[in-house]
C-alpha cells in the first residue's frame, strides 16, 4: 500500500485554512468599508474599537459557521464509505460557506448606500418578491446584478476546485486521538461562538459603542448581522394571528379616537398617529430624569396599601403627583422600557427593544428631546448590552451610556451590577456635570438591586426579615437608595430645573389564576419637581401615559406618534384606561370594566373590584371588545409597517411595507 504523501493535510487543517481565509476576507472588507466611511468613523473615534471588536465578531462567526463541520470531521472522517461521503459534504460546506461570506461582504456597500447599515432583515424580506426585486435591480443596478452573478459563479467554482486540491491527499486521526480532538473542537466552538462569559452570548448590542447605527454595524460582519436579524424575526409575532383581524384603517381610527385627541390634531398621512401636542407648561425647558425601578410592584409600596418597605417613596409621595392606579403594560423590564421611553403599546411579540426593525428610526422621547437640544443619557449599574438595551438606545436618540464598566470604585457589586447607591450617586454626579454645561438633559436611570438574587450592601437598612438577601429586604434597600439620592438632589443646583419621574418597570414574579392578574400589574409612579402640584391621582392610567405627560410638563410642544394621554389635560372625572399584556393575553381596563383577548378564543368581559382585586365575568361588552382589538393590533401594524417614528425620520420600507392604509381625518 503506498505511503501518504508528505504534502497531505488533515481535514481539520483544511477547515483551519478556510477559517483563516474567512478572517482575512472579513477584515479586509471591514477596512474597505471603514475607509469609505472614514469621516463618520473618525467622528465616532472608532478606528481601534471597530477592528479589535470586529475580529472578535469574525472569530465567533467562523466558529458558528464551521464548528459543527469540524466536529463532524473528527467523528466521520476515514478511509471507509462514510468517510469518503463526508469529504464531499465538507467540500460542499466549505464552498457554500465561503460563498456566503464573500457574497454578503461584496453586497454590503450597495446595501449600506441604500439603507445606512450592513445587511439585516430587509435583505431577506426582499426575497419574498423575487420578480419585483429582479426587475428593480435590472432596471437600476445592472452592474451590481452582473457582478453578483460573477462573484457567485467564481466563488462556487473556485471554492470547489480549491477544496478538491486540498483533499486529494488526506490523513486521518488515529482512533485514540478522536475523543481528545472532539473535546477541543467543542470547547473552541462553544467558547468562540459565545465570545462572552457573561449572562448573554455575543450580540450586536454587546459591541455597540456609537449613536451612529452605521458605525455600530461596521463592527459586525454582514454574515453575523444578517443571521442575528433572521433570528430576531422569530420574536415578531403578529397580533392579528393571535386575536383576529380588523382592517388597518379601522385599527388606526380606533386608536386615534381612543387617544383622546381631536382628529384635526393628526398631521400626517404616512405616520398615522403623528399628532401635534401643545405643552401645558411654558417657560425655560426643564431637565428630565426617569428613575426606572426594577420589579417594584404596588404590593411592596406602603402608600399604595402594600407592605411597609418603602418609607422614602412614601414620604416623597406627599411631595409630588402620585399615581394610585398606574398599571404596567407587561411583566418584563424591556416591556416597561418600551412603554416609558417610547409610549408604544404592548403586543404578544417581544418588546421593540429586542426586535430588528426598531433598532433605528423608532420613536423615543430621547430622540424627540434630542431634537430640542437636550443631552440624552442612559445610566445603568449593569451591562447595558443586556436585553439589547444598548443597541436600541444608541440607535434611537440616546447619545451617552453609563454602565458597569464606567464605575471606577463601586461600593458594592452584585450579580446584576453595581448597587443602587452606586448607580444613583453616579447619576447625581452626571446631573451636576450636565447642568454646569448649560444644556437641558434627559437621563433614564435603571436600577437593578431589586432583582434575584437580591444582593445589596450590609448595614444600610434595618432588615425586614431574615436572611438578608430576600426580595422584601432588596425592595427596602432600593427604597433606601432612592431616599439617599433625593437628599443629595434637593441640595443640588440642578434640582430647581429638573423634573423627576420615579416609576417601576413591572411587578416581581407576576402570576395568578386569573386570565390577567390585574393587581400584579399595578405599580408606583411619582412625578416630582418645582412647580408640580402635590396630589394623589386615583384615575386608572398606563405606563404609556407617562411620556406624553412628561413632555407636556417639560414645555415641549411638538408632533409625535405617542397615543398615551397627556394627563395634565385630562379631566379628573375621566375613569382612565390601562392595557396589559400577560403572555399571550391582552387586557383593556377602562375604569372598572375590562375586556380580555385570548389566542383563538372569543373575547371575555369582566368587572374589576379594586378593593378585593377580583375579576367577575359579565356580559360581553362588544364595543369595548372592538376597542381592545384595535389597541392590540395597532402595535403589530405600526411595527411591521414602520409607522411609529418621528416626523423627520427617514425610513426606507420594504415592498411589503409600502401599503400604508388610508384613514379618515
SVG drawing of the C-alpha trace seen along z (x, -y; Angstrom):
<svg xmlns="http://www.w3.org/2000/svg" viewBox="-74 -81 81 83">
<polyline fill="none" stroke="black" stroke-width="0.4" points="0.0,0.0 1.6,-3.4 2.6,-5.8 0.8,-9.0 2.5,-11.9 4.3,-14.4 2.1,-17.2 -1.1,-15.6 -3.2,-17.5 -5.8,-16.5 -9.4,-17.7 -9.2,-19.8 -6.2,-21.7 -8.3,-22.4 -11.1,-23.8 -8.5,-26.0 -7.2,-27.2 -10.7,-28.3 -11.2,-29.9 -8.1,-32.0 -9.1,-32.9 -12.5,-34.0 -11.0,-36.1 -8.7,-37.9 -11.6,-38.5 -13.9,-39.9 -11.1,-42.1 -10.2,-43.5 -13.9,-44.1 -14.3,-45.9 -11.2,-48.0 -12.6,-49.0 -16.0,-49.9 -14.4,-51.9 -12.1,-53.8 -15.2,-54.6 -16.9,-56.0 -13.8,-57.4 -15.3,-60.7 -18.0,-59.0 -15.6,-56.5 -13.3,-59.4 -16.3,-61.3 -17.1,-58.3 -13.4,-57.8 -13.9,-54.2 -10.9,-53.1 -9.3,-50.9 -12.6,-49.7 -14.0,-48.7 -11.1,-46.4 -10.5,-44.9 -14.1,-44.1 -14.6,-43.3 -12.0,-40.5 -13.9,-39.1 -17.2,-39.1 -15.4,-37.4 -13.9,-34.7 -17.4,-34.0 -18.9,-33.9 -16.3,-31.4 -17.0,-29.2 -20.7,-29.3 -20.1,-28.6 -17.6,-25.7 -17.6,-24.5 -20.1,-21.7 -18.2,-20.8 -15.1,-20.4 -16.8,-18.1 -18.3,-16.1 -14.8,-15.7 -13.4,-14.3 -16.3,-11.8 -16.9,-10.7 -13.6,-11.1 -11.8,-8.0 -11.0,-5.6 -14.4,-3.9 -17.5,-4.8 -18.9,-7.2 -15.5,-9.0 -15.4,-9.4 -19.0,-10.7 -18.0,-13.1 -15.2,-14.6 -17.8,-15.5 -20.1,-17.0 -17.3,-19.0 -16.2,-20.3 -19.7,-21.5 -20.0,-23.0 -16.7,-24.9 -17.5,-26.1 -21.0,-27.4 -19.7,-29.0 -17.0,-30.8 -19.6,-32.0 -21.9,-33.3 -19.1,-35.3 -17.8,-36.8 -21.2,-37.5 -22.6,-39.3 -19.5,-41.4 -19.5,-42.3 -23.1,-43.3 -22.6,-45.4 -21.6,-48.7 -24.8,-48.8 -26.9,-47.9 -25.2,-50.5 -25.7,-53.1 -29.4,-52.3 -30.2,-51.7 -27.4,-53.1 -26.1,-49.9 -25.0,-46.4 -27.4,-43.7 -30.2,-42.9 -33.7,-41.6 -34.5,-43.8 -32.1,-41.7 -34.2,-38.5 -37.6,-40.3 -37.0,-41.2 -36.6,-37.5 -40.4,-37.2 -40.8,-39.3 -38.2,-37.8 -39.9,-39.0 -40.2,-42.6 -36.8,-42.7 -35.0,-41.3 -36.9,-43.8 -35.9,-46.6 -32.3,-45.6 -32.1,-45.0 -33.7,-48.5 -31.4,-50.4 -28.5,-48.3 -27.4,-46.1 -23.7,-46.4 -24.3,-45.1 -26.5,-42.3 -23.9,-41.2 -21.2,-41.5 -23.2,-39.4 -23.6,-36.6 -19.8,-36.7 -19.0,-36.6 -21.4,-33.6 -20.0,-31.6 -16.4,-32.5 -16.6,-31.7 -18.5,-28.5 -16.2,-27.2 -13.1,-28.4 -14.1,-27.0 -15.0,-23.6 -11.7,-23.5 -9.6,-24.6 -11.3,-22.1 -10.7,-19.4 -7.0,-20.2 -6.7,-20.3 -8.5,-17.0 -6.5,-15.0 -4.2,-13.5 -5.8,-13.5 -4.6,-11.9 -7.0,-10.9 -6.6,-11.0 -6.0,-7.8 -9.0,-6.5 -7.4,-7.2 -7.0,-10.9 -10.5,-11.4 -12.1,-11.9 -9.5,-14.5 -9.9,-16.3 -13.7,-16.3 -13.5,-17.9 -11.1,-20.5 -13.3,-21.3 -16.4,-21.5 -14.7,-23.8 -13.3,-26.1 -16.6,-26.3 -18.8,-27.0 -16.5,-29.5 -15.6,-31.1 -19.2,-31.4 -20.4,-32.8 -17.4,-35.1 -18.6,-36.0 -18.6,-34.5 -21.4,-36.9 -25.2,-36.4 -25.7,-36.6 -23.6,-35.5 -22.1,-37.9 -24.8,-40.1 -24.8,-43.4 -25.7,-45.3 -22.6,-43.9 -20.2,-45.6 -22.3,-48.7 -20.5,-51.9 -21.8,-54.8 -25.1,-56.5 -24.4,-56.2 -26.1,-52.9 -23.7,-52.5 -20.6,-52.7 -22.0,-50.0 -22.8,-47.8 -19.2,-48.1 -18.0,-46.3 -20.1,-43.3 -19.6,-41.4 -22.5,-41.1 -23.0,-37.3 -23.3,-37.9 -25.6,-40.9 -27.9,-39.0 -28.1,-35.8 -28.8,-37.8 -31.6,-39.7 -33.2,-36.5 -33.1,-35.1 -34.8,-38.2 -37.6,-37.8 -38.8,-34.7 -39.8,-37.1 -42.1,-39.2 -45.5,-37.6 -48.3,-39.4 -51.2,-40.2 -53.7,-39.6 -52.7,-35.9 -53.4,-35.7 -56.6,-37.7 -58.2,-38.1 -58.3,-40.7 -59.6,-44.2 -59.0,-46.4 -55.9,-48.6 -57.9,-51.8 -60.3,-50.6 -57.4,-49.9 -56.0,-53.4 -59.3,-55.1 -59.9,-53.3 -56.5,-54.2 -56.8,-57.8 -60.2,-58.1 -59.1,-56.4 -56.1,-58.6 -58.4,-61.5 -57.0,-63.8 -59.3,-65.5 -58.9,-64.2 -57.7,-67.7 -54.6,-67.1 -53.3,-64.3 -50.9,-65.8 -49.5,-63.0 -50.9,-60.6 -47.8,-58.4 -47.4,-58.3 -51.0,-57.6 -50.7,-58.5 -48.4,-61.6 -50.2,-64.5 -49.4,-67.9 -49.5,-68.3 -49.4,-71.6 -47.5,-71.5 -49.3,-72.6 -46.1,-74.3 -44.4,-77.2 -41.1,-78.6 -37.5,-77.6 -37.1,-73.9 -36.7,-71.6 -34.4,-68.7 -36.0,-65.3 -34.8,-62.3 -36.7,-59.0 -35.7,-56.6 -37.0,-53.2 -37.2,-50.9 -36.7,-47.2 -39.6,-44.9 -41.3,-47.4 -44.9,-46.3 -47.6,-48.2 -47.8,-45.3 -44.4,-46.5 -45.3,-50.2 -46.8,-51.3 -48.5,-54.3 -50.3,-52.1 -51.6,-49.8 -48.7,-47.3 -46.0,-46.2 -44.1,-48.8 -41.0,-48.5 -40.8,-52.0 -40.7,-54.7 -38.7,-57.1 -41.0,-56.7 -44.0,-57.0 -42.6,-60.3 -41.8,-61.6 -45.4,-60.7 -46.6,-63.6 -44.4,-66.0 -45.5,-65.5 -48.0,-64.0 -48.6,-60.4 -50.5,-57.9 -52.6,-55.5 -53.7,-53.3 -50.9,-53.2 -50.5,-49.9 -47.5,-48.4 -48.0,-47.1 -46.2,-43.9 -44.1,-41.7 -40.6,-42.2 -38.1,-45.1 -37.9,-45.6 -41.7,-46.0 -41.5,-48.7 -38.7,-50.4 -40.7,-50.2 -43.8,-51.8 -42.0,-54.5 -39.4,-55.7 -41.4,-55.3 -45.1,-55.3 -45.6,-52.2 -48.5,-49.8 -47.8,-46.2 -48.1,-43.3 -47.8,-39.5 -44.4,-39.7 -41.3,-40.6 -40.8,-44.3 -39.4,-46.5 -36.2,-47.0 -35.2,-43.5 -36.7,-43.5 -34.9,-44.1 -37.0,-46.8 -36.9,-49.1 -33.2,-49.3 -33.0,-52.6 -35.6,-55.1 -38.1,-54.1 -39.6,-56.9 -38.4,-57.6 -38.7,-60.6 -34.9,-60.7 -35.0,-61.3 -37.7,-64.0 -35.8,-65.8 -32.5,-65.5 -34.2,-67.4 -34.9,-70.2 -31.3,-70.5 -31.2,-68.0 -28.3,-65.9 -29.7,-62.3 -28.3,-59.6 -28.9,-56.1 -27.4,-55.2 -27.3,-51.6 -25.4,-49.7 -25.1,-46.5 -24.1,-45.6 -26.0,-47.8 -26.0,-45.2 -28.3,-43.0 -31.7,-42.6 -30.3,-44.6 -30.8,-47.9 -27.5,-49.5 -28.2,-48.9 -31.8,-50.1 -30.9,-53.2 -27.9,-54.2 -30.0,-53.7 -32.9,-55.8 -31.8,-59.1 -29.6,-58.3 -26.1,-59.8 -24.4,-58.8 -24.4,-55.5 -23.0,-54.9 -22.9,-51.2 -21.0,-48.9 -17.6,-49.4 -17.7,-53.1 -17.8,-52.8 -14.2,-53.1 -14.6,-52.1 -18.1,-51.0 -19.0,-50.4 -20.8,-47.1 -21.0,-44.9 -23.8,-42.3 -24.6,-39.7 -26.5,-42.3 -24.0,-45.1 -23.2,-47.8 -25.6,-48.7 -28.4,-51.2 -26.4,-53.5 -23.5,-53.5 -26.0,-54.0 -27.8,-56.9 -24.7,-58.6 -23.1,-58.4 -26.4,-59.8 -26.1,-62.8 -22.6,-63.4 -23.7,-63.2 -26.6,-65.6 -24.4,-68.1 -21.9,-67.9 -24.5,-68.3 -26.2,-71.1 -22.9,-73.1 -22.6,-72.6 -25.8,-74.6 -27.8,-72.4 -31.0,-70.7 -30.6,-67.0 -32.7,-63.8 -31.5,-60.8 -33.0,-57.4 -31.7,-55.7 -32.4,-52.0 -31.9,-50.2 -31.1,-46.6 -30.7,-45.8 -34.3,-44.5 -33.6,-41.5 -33.0,-37.9 -30.6,-37.0 -31.4,-40.3 -27.8,-41.2 -27.1,-44.6 -24.6,-46.1 -24.6,-45.3 -25.6,-47.7 -27.7,-50.1 -31.2,-49.1 -33.0,-47.5 -33.8,-44.2 -37.5,-43.4 -36.8,-39.6 -34.0,-37.0 -31.9,-36.1 -30.6,-39.3 -30.8,-38.5 -34.6,-38.3 -37.0,-40.1 -38.5,-42.2 -35.2,-43.3 -34.0,-44.2 -37.1,-46.4 -36.3,-48.1 -32.7,-48.7 -33.8,-50.0 -36.1,-52.5 -33.2,-53.5 -31.0,-54.3 -33.8,-56.4 -34.1,-58.3 -30.4,-58.9 -30.3,-60.2 -33.1,-62.7 -31.3,-64.1 -28.5,-64.9 -30.7,-66.1 -32.6,-68.6 -29.4,-70.3 -28.1,-70.4 -28.1,-73.2 -30.0,-71.1 -32.9,-70.5 -35.0,-73.6 -34.6,-73.0 -35.4,-69.3 -38.5,-67.1 -38.3,-63.6 -40.4,-60.5 -40.0,-57.5 -41.7,-54.6 -41.4,-50.8 -40.8,-48.7 -43.1,-45.9 -44.0,-43.9 -41.9,-41.0 -42.9,-37.4 -46.3,-38.2 -48.7,-35.2 -52.1,-34.1 -55.1,-32.1 -56.9,-35.0 -56.6,-35.4 -54.8,-38.7 -53.8,-39.2 -54.6,-42.9 -53.4,-43.7 -49.9,-42.4 -49.7,-45.0 -50.2,-47.9 -47.0,-49.8 -46.0,-53.1 -45.5,-56.3 -44.5,-59.7 -43.6,-63.0 -41.5,-65.4 -40.1,-68.8 -40.6,-72.5 -44.0,-73.6 -45.6,-70.2 -48.9,-70.2 -49.0,-67.9 -51.8,-65.4 -52.8,-61.7 -54.3,-60.8 -56.9,-57.9 -57.5,-57.6 -56.6,-54.4 -53.5,-55.2 -51.0,-53.3 -47.2,-53.4 -47.8,-54.7 -49.3,-57.9 -46.1,-58.8 -44.1,-60.0 -46.8,-62.4 -47.4,-63.8 -43.7,-64.4 -43.2,-66.0 -46.0,-68.4 -44.6,-69.3 -41.2,-69.9 -42.8,-72.6 -42.2,-70.7 -44.9,-71.4 -44.3,-69.2 -45.6,-66.4 -45.1,-62.9 -46.8,-59.5 -47.5,-58.6 -51.1,-57.7 -50.9,-57.9 -52.8,-60.7 -51.3,-63.9 -52.6,-63.6 -52.3,-67.4 -55.1,-67.9 -57.5,-65.0 -60.5,-65.8 -60.4,-64.4 -63.7,-62.7 -62.1,-60.6 -62.3,-57.0 -59.0,-56.1 -57.6,-53.4 -54.8,-50.8 -53.7,-48.0 -51.8,-44.9 -50.0,-42.1 -49.8,-38.9 -48.1,-36.3 -50.5,-36.0 -53.5,-37.5 -54.2,-41.2 -56.4,-43.2 -58.0,-46.6 -59.1,-48.1 -61.4,-51.2 -62.5,-52.3 -63.5,-49.0 -64.6,-47.4 -62.2,-45.1 -62.1,-43.1 -59.6,-40.3 -58.4,-38.9 -57.0,-35.4 -55.4,-33.4 -58.0,-31.8 -60.8,-32.3 -63.7,-34.9 -63.1,-38.0 -64.3,-38.0 -65.6,-41.0 -65.2,-41.3 -65.5,-43.9 -62.6,-44.5 -63.1,-45.2 -60.2,-47.4 -60.7,-46.6 -60.8,-42.8 -58.7,-42.6 -61.1,-40.1 -62.4,-39.8 -66.1,-39.0 -67.3,-37.7 -70.0,-39.8 -71.9,-40.1 -69.6,-40.7 -69.1,-44.5 -68.8,-44.3 -67.8,-48.0 -65.0,-47.6 -64.0,-44.3 -63.6,-46.0 -61.6,-48.8 -59.4,-46.3 -58.8,-44.5 -57.8,-47.8 -55.3,-48.6 -53.9,-45.0 -53.5,-45.1 -52.0,-48.6 -48.6,-47.7 -48.0,-44.9 -49.3,-47.1 -47.1,-50.0 -44.1,-47.8 -44.4,-45.8 -45.0,-48.8 -42.6,-51.0 -45.3,-53.6 -44.0,-54.6 -41.4,-57.2 -40.7,-60.9 -41.8,-63.3 -38.2,-63.9 -37.1,-60.2 -36.4,-58.8 -37.3,-55.2 -36.9,-53.1 -39.5,-50.4 -39.6,-47.0 -42.0,-46.3 -44.5,-44.8 -44.4,-48.0 -45.5,-50.3 -49.2,-49.6 -49.9,-52.2 -53.7,-52.4 -55.7,-55.4 -57.6,-56.6 -60.3,-59.1 -59.3,-62.5"/>
</svg>
